[in-house]
Amino acid sequence: MKVHFIAIGGSAMHNLAIALHLKGYEVSGSDDEIFEPSRGRLAKHGLLPSHSGWNPDILSKDLDFVILGMHARKDNPELIKAREMGLKVVSYPEFLYEQSKDKTRVVIAGSHGKTSITAMILHVLHFHQRDCDFMVGAQLEGFETMVKLTHNNEFMLLEGDEYLSSPIDLRPKFIHYKPNITLLSGIAWDHVNVFPTYESYLEQFDKLLEVIEPGGVVIYNETDPEVVKVVERASNEVKKFAYSLPDYSVQDNRTILHTEMGEVPLEIFGRHNMNNLEGARWICNQMGVSDEEFYEAIGSFKGASHRLETIFSTNQMIAFRDFAHAPSKVKATVQAVKEGYPDYKLIACLELHTFSSLNIKFIDQYQGSLDAAGEAMVYFNPAVVEHKKLPALSDAAVYKAFGRPTHLEVFNNNASLLAALKERTQDKCAVLIMSSGSFDGINWKEELMGISN
């Protein structure tokens, strides 16, 4: 099969391109910008485009598929040419369905937790040497690429994203997968740039449940009232199983799972991760993994990449980095560190970097999200707000949105943020760094080492 990628450099797109190359397909692609790690991975497999930009002349009649990435625009010259030629143009979720339509498709969906749950499932399967096809949006430790496609595997595990499928397909990605088994972890308004109201965002999850195959299964988090409402009103003929929290305790900053097979010490911590773990156990059961096998494997799971990663640790300071940026994710992450390290002073540093987080119409969703921290620091760059063509965001608006009267500071300069952090660190201090960006280039490990000395 011969396939061409328009915008091959995307995180999911380049992984899919490599997976198809490894499967024996003839793969080509183009993009106007390709950054690391996509660039290095594509180059390693001989898939890096020789030139930057778009080249309609590269298209040929013998292409079986043209896969269109979200990074491309509707007026992309290769897209226009492909349509003129009558080539089959699909989004990558549509293509993944084509690759897995004869398999049992397992979709992990929700506003938060889906990457961690998917990573837990893959860890357990890998531990017991059970193979499955998969697609995960984030890079996980121990995996070279985050898409695997085979001819023979029974299961296809998919991280289900509610974001738009492509510039010409404004449906959410996860509805293309037509799952046999679905997990719904949580619902909290996100992607305000394409879902301007909470109701429009919620509707996407209604659509997901509508496309579950008849006789399929939905496993849902009963601790989330919004999830319960969506599942209860679904009229599709599916089996519904609720999950909650497992029995666990925290002893000397270590989380212990209490099971029928005995105590299982964990490498991860936090209430939200325990909830994710329970969802992963239910899915593993559906995939033929017993509870005993699950508990045997999950004790060595260290977490998904950029999800509560320990980046620095001494006898007196521990620092974590987390991808959290949406309000519900921020709140859960802060509470997790507070629960896991109750005797430590917790300093939470959050960067507002996404379209939603910098939007004055959305920012009040952060109310109370940093309350569990002893000290809270919020950083944003006004130039980023301007670049995203959003209304100006003032420090006063940020203070008001978070609703925290004391021990909250707002910064527009990363040097000032670091200086303030240095002043506030002390013995037995936990520092939590949260962002989908980089705080305008801060090397956190290096800076924290300097602060601790």
C-alpha positions in Angstrom: 0.0 0.0 0.0 1.2 3.5 -0.8 0.4 6.4 1.6 1.2 10.1 1.7 1.0 12.3 4.8 0.1 16.0 4.6 1.7 17.5 7.8 3.7 14.4 8.7 5.5 16.1 11.6 2.6 16.0 14.1 3.0 13.9 17.2 0.4 11.4 16.2 1.1 11.7 12.4 4.8 10.9 12.5 4.2 7.9 14.8 1.6 6.6 12.3 3.9 7.2 9.4 6.7 5.2 11.1 4.2 2.4 12.1 3.1 2.0 8.5 6.7 2.1 7.2 7.5 -0.8 9.7 4.4 -2.6 8.4 5.9 -2.5 4.9 3.9 0.3 3.4 5.5 2.9 1.0 5.3 6.1 2.9 5.9 9.7 1.9 5.1 13.0 3.6 5.5 16.8 3.7 5.3 19.6 6.2 6.2 23.2 6.6 7.8 22.8 10.0 9.0 19.7 11.8 10.4 19.8 15.3 12.1 17.3 17.6 11.4 14.6 18.5 9.4 14.1 15.3 12.3 15.2 13.1 14.8 12.8 14.5 12.4 9.8 14.5 11.4 10.4 10.9 15.0 10.8 9.8 16.0 7.6 11.6 13.5 5.7 9.4 14.3 7.6 6.2 10.9 9.4 6.2 12.0 13.0 6.8 10.9 15.1 3.8 13.9 16.3 1.8 12.4 19.9 1.6 10.3 22.0 4.0 7.0 23.1 2.6 4.2 21.7 0.4 4.8 20.1 -3.0 1.6 19.1 -4.9 3.8 17.5 -7.6 4.7 14.7 -5.2 1.1 13.3 -5.4 0.5 10.5 -7.8 -2.5 8.5 -9.0 -1.3 5.3 -7.4 -1.6 6.6 -3.8 -4.0 4.4 -1.8 -4.5 7.1 0.9 -3.7 10.7 1.6 -3.7 11.2 5.4 -4.4 14.8 6.4 -3.1 16.2 9.6 -4.7 18.8 11.8 -1.7 21.1 11.4 -2.6 21.6 7.7 -5.0 24.3 6.5 -8.1 23.9 4.3 -6.3 25.8 1.5 -3.2 23.5 1.6 -2.0 23.1 -2.0 -1.4 19.4 -1.6 -4.9 18.9 -0.2 -6.4 20.9 -3.1 -4.5 18.8 -5.6 -5.4 15.5 -3.9 -9.1 16.3 -4.1 -8.8 17.4 -7.8 -7.1 14.1 -8.6 -9.9 12.2 -6.8 -7.5 10.6 -4.3 -8.9 9.2 -1.0 -8.2 11.8 1.6 -8.8 10.8 5.3 -7.9 12.0 8.7 -5.6 9.8 10.8 -8.4 8.6 13.1 -10.3 7.5 10.0 -7.3 5.7 8.7 -6.7 4.0 12.1 -10.3 2.6 11.9 -9.6 1.2 8.5 -6.6 -0.5 9.9 -8.5 -1.9 12.9 -12.0 -2.5 11.7 -11.6 -6.3 12.0 -10.1 -6.1 15.5 -11.7 -5.4 19.0 -11.3 -1.7 19.4 -10.7 -0.4 22.9 -11.0 3.4 23.3 -9.9 5.3 26.4 -11.6 8.7 26.5 -12.2 11.6 28.8 -11.0 15.1 29.5 -8.3 13.9 31.7 -6.6 10.6 32.7 -6.7 9.0 29.2 -2.9 9.0 28.6 -2.2 7.6 32.1 -4.8 4.9 31.8 -3.7 3.9 28.4 -0.1 3.8 29.6 -1.1 1.6 32.6 -2.8 -0.9 30.3 0.1 -1.1 27.9 2.5 -1.6 30.9 0.5 -4.5 32.2 0.2 -6.1 28.8 3.9 -5.6 28.1 4.8 -7.1 31.5 2.9 -10.3 30.7 4.2 -10.4 27.1 0.7 -9.9 25.6 0.7 -8.1 22.3 -1.8 -5.6 21.0 -2.0 -2.8 18.4 -2.2 0.7 19.9 -2.2 4.4 19.4 -1.2 6.8 22.2 -0.9 10.6 21.8 2.1 11.0 24.2 5.5 9.3 24.1 5.8 6.6 26.7 9.0 5.2 28.2 10.0 1.9 26.7 8.3 2.5 23.4 10.1 3.7 20.3 6.9 4.8 18.5 3.4 5.3 19.9 1.5 3.6 17.1 1.6 -0.1 16.5 -0.2 -1.8 13.6 -0.1 -5.5 12.8 -2.2 -7.9 10.7 -2.9 -10.4 13.4 -3.4 -8.8 16.9 -6.8 -9.2 18.4 -7.0 -5.9 20.2 -6.5 -2.3 19.1 -6.0 0.1 22.1 -6.7 3.7 21.2 -6.3 6.9 23.2 -9.6 8.7 22.3 -9.2 12.4 21.7 -12.3 14.6 21.6 -10.5 17.3 19.5 -11.3 17.8 15.8 -10.3 15.2 13.3 -8.8 17.4 10.5 -9.3 20.8 8.9 -12.0 19.4 6.6 -13.5 17.0 9.2 -14.7 18.9 12.3 -16.0 15.8 14.1 -14.2 14.6 17.2 -11.5 12.0 16.5 -12.8 9.4 18.8 -16.1 8.8 17.0 -14.3 7.4 14.0 -13.0 4.5 16.1 -16.5 2.9 16.6 -15.3 1.2 19.8 -16.3 -2.2 21.1 -15.1 -1.3 24.5 -14.9 2.3 25.9 -13.7 3.8 29.1 -14.9 7.3 30.1 -12.6 8.8 32.8 -13.9 12.3 33.4 -15.5 15.3 31.8 -14.4 18.9 32.3 -14.7 21.7 29.8 -11.6 22.0 27.5 -10.7 23.1 24.0 -12.7 26.3 24.3 -11.3 27.4 20.9 -13.5 24.8 19.1 -16.1 24.2 21.8 -17.1 27.7 22.9 -19.7 26.4 25.4 -19.7 23.7 28.0 -22.8 22.2 26.3 -21.1 21.9 23.0 -18.1 20.2 24.6 -20.3 17.8 26.5 -22.1 16.8 23.3 -19.0 15.2 21.9 -19.1 12.5 24.6 -22.8 11.8 23.9 -21.7 11.2 20.3 -19.0 8.8 21.4 -21.4 6.6 23.3 -23.7 6.6 20.3 -21.1 5.0 18.1 -20.1 2.1 20.4 -20.8 -1.1 18.6 -24.1 -2.9 19.6 -23.4 -5.2 22.4 -20.3 -3.3 23.4 -19.1 -2.1 26.8 -18.7 1.3 28.4 -16.6 1.4 31.7 -17.1 4.7 33.4 -15.8 6.7 36.4 -18.8 6.9 38.8 -16.9 9.5 41.0 -17.5 12.1 38.2 -21.1 13.3 38.1 -20.9 14.6 34.5 -19.7 11.2 33.3 -22.5 9.5 35.2 -25.1 11.8 33.5 -23.7 11.1 30.0 -23.6 7.3 30.5 -27.1 7.2 32.1 -28.8 9.1 29.3 -27.1 7.0 26.5 -29.7 4.9 24.7 -27.2 2.7 22.8 -27.5 -1.0 23.6 -24.3 -1.4 25.5 -23.2 -2.9 28.8 -22.4 -0.3 31.5 -19.9 -0.9 34.3 -18.9 1.7 36.9 -15.6 2.0 38.6 -14.4 4.1 41.5 -11.4 4.1 43.8 -9.5 1.0 45.0 -8.6 0.5 48.6 -5.3 2.2 49.3 -3.3 4.1 51.9 -0.3 6.4 52.0 2.6 5.2 54.3 5.8 7.2 54.6 5.2 9.0 51.3 4.5 5.6 49.5 1.1 4.6 48.2 0.1 1.0 49.1 -2.7 -0.8 47.3 -4.8 -3.2 49.4 -6.0 -6.1 47.4 -7.3 -9.6 47.9 -3.8 -10.8 46.8 -2.1 -8.7 49.5 -0.5 -5.3 49.6 0.9 -3.9 46.4 3.4 -1.0 46.9 3.1 1.5 44.0 5.5 3.9 42.2 2.7 6.3 41.5 0.6 8.3 43.9 -2.5 10.6 44.2 -6.2 10.0 44.3 -6.6 10.7 40.6 -4.0 8.1 39.7 -5.7 5.5 42.0 -8.9 6.2 40.1 -7.1 5.8 36.8 -5.6 2.6 38.0 -9.0 1.1 38.8 -10.2 2.1 35.3 -7.2 0.4 33.8 -7.9 -2.8 35.8 -11.4 -3.0 34.4 -10.1 -2.6 30.9 -7.4 -5.2 31.4 -10.1 -7.6 32.6 -12.0 -7.0 29.3 -8.8 -7.8 27.5 -8.3 -11.1 29.2 -6.0 -10.1 32.1 -6.9 -11.4 35.5 -6.8 -9.2 38.7 -3.8 -11.2 39.9 -1.9 -10.5 36.7 -2.9 -6.9 36.9 -1.7 -6.3 40.4 1.5 -8.3 39.7 2.4 -5.9 36.9 1.1 -2.5 38.1 3.5 -2.2 41.0 6.3 -1.4 38.6 4.5 1.2 36.6 6.3 4.5 37.1 3.8 6.8 35.3 3.3 8.2 31.8 5.8 10.7 30.4 5.3 14.2 31.7 2.6 13.0 34.2 3.9 13.7 37.7 7.5 13.0 36.7 10.1 13.4 39.4 12.7 15.7 37.9 14.8 16.5 41.0 15.1 14.9 44.4 17.2 15.4 47.5 16.7 14.6 51.2 15.0 18.0 51.6 13.4 18.8 48.3 11.5 16.9 45.7 10.3 18.4 42.4 7.7 17.1 39.9 6.8 18.1 36.4 3.3 17.5 35.0 1.6 18.2 31.7 -1.5 19.5 33.6 -2.9 22.7 32.1 -6.7 22.3 32.2 -8.4 23.3 35.5 -9.5 19.8 36.5 -6.1 18.4 35.7 -4.3 21.1 37.7 -6.6 20.6 40.7 -6.1 16.8 40.7 -2.3 17.1 40.3 -1.9 19.6 43.2 -4.1 17.4 45.4 -2.1 14.3 44.5 1.2 15.9 45.6 -0.4 17.2 48.8 -1.8 13.7 49.6 1.5 12.0 48.7 3.7 14.4 50.6 1.6 15.8 53.4 4.6 16.8 55.6 6.2 18.9 52.8 5.6 22.5 52.0 4.0 22.4 48.5 4.8 25.2 46.0 2.8 24.9 42.8 4.0 26.7 39.7 1.5 26.8 36.8 2.1 28.3 33.3 -1.0 29.5 31.4 0.0 28.6 27.9 -2.9 27.1 26.0 -5.7 29.0 24.1 -8.2 28.1 26.7 -6.1 28.9 29.8 -5.3 32.4 28.3 -8.9 33.2 27.4 -10.5 35.7 29.7 -13.9 34.0 29.0 -12.5 30.6 30.3 -10.0 31.5 33.0 -12.5 31.6 35.9 -12.7 27.8 35.5 -9.4 27.7 37.5 -11.2 28.9 40.6 -9.9 26.9 43.6 -7.6 24.7 41.5 -4.4 25.7 43.4 -5.9 25.8 46.9 -4.2 22.7 48.1 -0.8 24.2 47.6 1.0 26.2 50.4 2.3 28.7 47.8 1.0 29.2 44.3 2.7 30.9 41.4 1.0 31.5 38.0 3.0 32.5 35.0 1.9 33.8 31.6 3.6 35.7 28.8 1.5 38.6 27.4 3.3 38.1 24.0 1.8 34.6 23.8 -1.7 36.0 24.5 -1.2 38.5 21.7 0.2 35.8 19.3 -2.9 33.8 19.9 -5.0 36.9 19.0 -6.8 36.8 22.3 -8.0 39.8 24.4 -5.3 41.2 26.7 -5.0 39.3 30.0 -4.2 41.3 33.1 -2.5 40.2 36.3 -5.6 41.4 38.2 -7.9 39.1 36.1 -5.6 36.1 36.9 -5.7 36.8 40.6 -9.5 37.1 40.5 -9.9 33.9 38.5 -8.0 31.7 40.9 -9.9 33.2 43.8 -7.1 32.7 46.3 -6.6 35.7 48.6 -3.2 34.9 50.0 0.0 33.0 48.9 -0.7 33.5 45.2 1.7 35.4 42.9 1.4 36.2 39.2 4.4 36.6 37.0 5.1 37.7 33.4 8.8 37.3 33.5 10.4 33.9 34.1 13.5 35.3 35.8 11.2 36.9 38.4 9.4 33.7 38.9 12.7 31.8 39.5 13.9 34.5 42.0 10.6 34.3 43.9 10.8 30.5 43.9 14.3 30.6 45.4 13.1 32.8 48.2 10.2 30.5 49.1 11.9 27.1 49.0 12.8 25.6 52.4 13.7 22.2 54.0 11.1 19.5 53.2 9.8 21.3 50.2 7.8 19.8 47.2 7.9 21.9 44.0 5.2 21.1 41.4 5.8 22.5 37.8 2.7 22.3 35.6 2.5 23.3 31.9 2.1 22.1 28.4 4.8 24.6 27.5 8.2 25.4 28.9 7.8 28.7 30.9 9.6 30.3 28.0 12.6 28.1 28.1 13.3 27.3 31.8 15.5 24.3 32.3 13.8 23.2 35.5 16.2 20.5 36.6 19.2 22.8 36.3 17.4 25.7 38.0 16.2 23.5 40.9 19.7 22.1 41.4 21.0 25.6 41.7 18.2 26.6 44.2 18.9 23.6 46.4 22.6 24.3 46.7 
